[in-house]
């Protein structure tokens, strides 16, 4: 059975609405069913699934998911937004830019793009609409800015890429800082242009910001300081060598509980069981998808697919620039139809030999691979951020996608800069 047949079967399963995890699992056992001499039987696939998720670094993901949910329920996104609105709210596009910066910081707490959209969007979109901003613009803004959640560290896709490629997860986290800031700046540029073109209700905005400023700078900073310290504690413990990414994820859970229960007092002990239950419901399906993706990657390795694809691309395209263009276009297309987690686990073993052959640093490749897939979060037909944002405002998904297009174009500009200038990713290493 050829690799082409396997991938065709996979997309056929998806087209007839078989869940992603089941589709990946089915195509993993197909070669063994068609050819009894193939070394990977159904039993092998199950063992590969169990072995794939039996990983210490992987434990960081459910911990970051849990931490993000605790922070969301504890109103941390509101505290973050208020402090940024306090300082930049009265500038042109100040409030939309405050939303983008809030997504940037919340991404450094949750490590998840959809979680960032849900936590920040549910709080900030009603605020923007009440200030006179168009609801479709506001929804699209949050949907795209939520993509920062998988680029700014700590990032769940960075963890998965590190596991699949052998690259240092800590280095991946460091490499994501400047690209995250660059993409945020690009999104702010369009927000500024939009507000200049369509105007803002300065009277309402000034009233809102003045109400914040009446609290006083000390009060606002004190209220938000615990939220602002969260990424400092998570990333500081990793970069200082005090904790591994997994241990830092556990620390973030305890920190989130202490802040929400005893400092902000926005949670009660009675709510903790439901939060744990929600985190299990969130991570459970994700874990099954990841397990199936680990097995599928093993099957592709047994079929020598990484070597075959690498040989075909490097023999067909001789220019490094052309190869990078082909790879980026392919990753963008994959991001439109497949969730980032399984895409990383399946494609990384295929792409790494290609990158090695043309001399691309694996940290740099991992960074722009994740950025490509992050764009997929806001592009149909999968575009999970679009669906999350749509569920908040009840705006049809395609309307959100239409208004997100200018933001996505600037996301692509940032991606091009990251690919052309690897120093942006690697200068801090």
BELWOFEN-V617793 format. One record per pair of residues at least 12 apart in sequence whose ideal C-beta (glycine too) atoms are under 6 Angstrom apart, sorted by the first residue. I is the first residue (numbers start at 1). GAP is how many residues later the second one is. D is the distance in whole Angstrom. If there is no record, write none. Layout:
BEGIN
I|GAP|D  I|GAP|D
END
This chain:
BEGIN
1|30|5  1|33|5  3|300|6  3|302|5  6|21|5  9|18|5  10|13|6  10|17|5  20|269|6  21|267|4  21|268|4  21|271|5  24|268|4  24|269|6  24|272|5  25|267|4  28|17|5  28|267|5  28|268|5  28|271|5  29|13|5  29|16|5  40|259|6  40|262|6  45|250|5  48|247|4  48|250|5  49|242|4  49|246|5  52|239|6  52|242|2  53|238|5  56|190|6  57|102|6  57|106|5  57|189|6  59|187|5  60|99|5  60|185|5  60|186|4  60|189|4  61|95|5  62|221|5  63|186|3  63|187|5  63|190|5  64|47|4  64|185|5  65|214|5  65|217|5  65|218|5  66|187|5  66|213|4  67|185|4  67|186|5  67|189|5  68|42|3  68|44|6  68|47|5  69|206|6  69|209|6  69|210|5  70|186|4  70|190|6  70|205|6  71|38|5  71|185|5  72|47|4  73|194|6  73|202|6  74|186|3  74|190|6  74|192|5  74|193|5  75|191|5  76|151|5  77|29|5  77|42|5  77|43|5  77|46|5  78|45|5  79|144|6  79|145|4  79|148|4  80|22|5  80|25|5  80|147|5  81|17|6  81|21|5  81|43|6  82|130|6  83|137|6  83|141|4  84|14|4  84|17|5  84|18|6  85|13|5  86|126|5  86|134|5  89|120|4  90|119|5  92|103|6  93|98|4  93|99|4  93|102|4  96|45|6  96|95|4  97|91|5  97|94|6  99|25|5  100|45|5  100|84|5  100|87|5  100|88|6  102|18|5  103|13|5  103|17|5  103|42|4  103|43|6  103|45|5  104|44|5  104|48|6  104|80|5  106|13|6  106|14|5  107|41|5  107|42|3  107|45|4  108|44|5  108|123|3  109|121|5  110|39|6  111|43|5  111|44|5  111|45|5  112|37|5  112|44|6  113|33|5  113|34|5  113|36|4  113|37|5  113|264|5  113|272|6  114|270|5  114|274|5  116|30|4  116|33|3  117|25|6  117|26|6  117|29|3  117|268|5  117|271|5  117|272|5  118|270|5  121|21|4  121|268|6  121|271|5  122|270|5  125|13|5  125|17|6  125|267|6  125|268|6  131|73|5  131|74|5  132|69|4  132|72|6  135|258|6  136|259|6  136|263|6  136|267|5  137|266|6  139|250|5  139|254|5  139|256|5  139|261|5  140|260|5  140|263|4  140|264|4  142|247|6  143|235|5  143|242|5  143|243|6  143|246|4  143|257|6  143|261|6  144|234|5  144|260|5  144|263|4  145|42|6  146|239|5  147|227|4  147|230|5  148|32|6  150|224|5  151|25|5  151|28|6  151|29|5  151|223|6  152|24|6  152|28|4  153|20|3  153|23|5  153|82|6  154|19|6  154|80|6  155|21|6  157|183|5  157|187|6  157|213|5  158|14|4  160|181|6  160|184|5  161|183|5  161|205|4  164|181|5  164|184|4  165|183|5  165|187|6  165|197|6  167|195|5  167|196|6  167|199|6  169|76|5  170|68|6  171|192|5  171|258|6  172|194|6  174|254|5  174|255|6  175|188|5  175|192|5  175|250|5  178|246|5  179|188|6  179|239|5  179|246|6  182|232|5  183|231|5  186|224|4  186|228|5  187|220|6  190|216|5  190|217|6  190|220|5  226|33|5  226|37|5  233|22|6  234|14|5  234|18|5  289|53|5  290|51|6  293|49|4  293|52|4  293|53|6  294|51|6  296|50|6  297|48|5  297|49|5  297|52|5  306|43|5  306|44|5  306|47|5  309|41|5  310|43|4  310|44|5  313|41|6  314|43|5  320|38|5  323|35|6  324|95|6  331|38|6  331|41|4  332|40|5  335|37|6  335|38|4  335|40|6  335|41|2  336|40|5  336|43|5  337|45|6  340|33|4  343|30|6  364|58|4  364|61|5  364|62|6  367|58|4  368|50|5  368|51|5  371|44|5  375|36|5  378|26|5  378|30|6  380|21|5  386|14|5  386|15|6
END
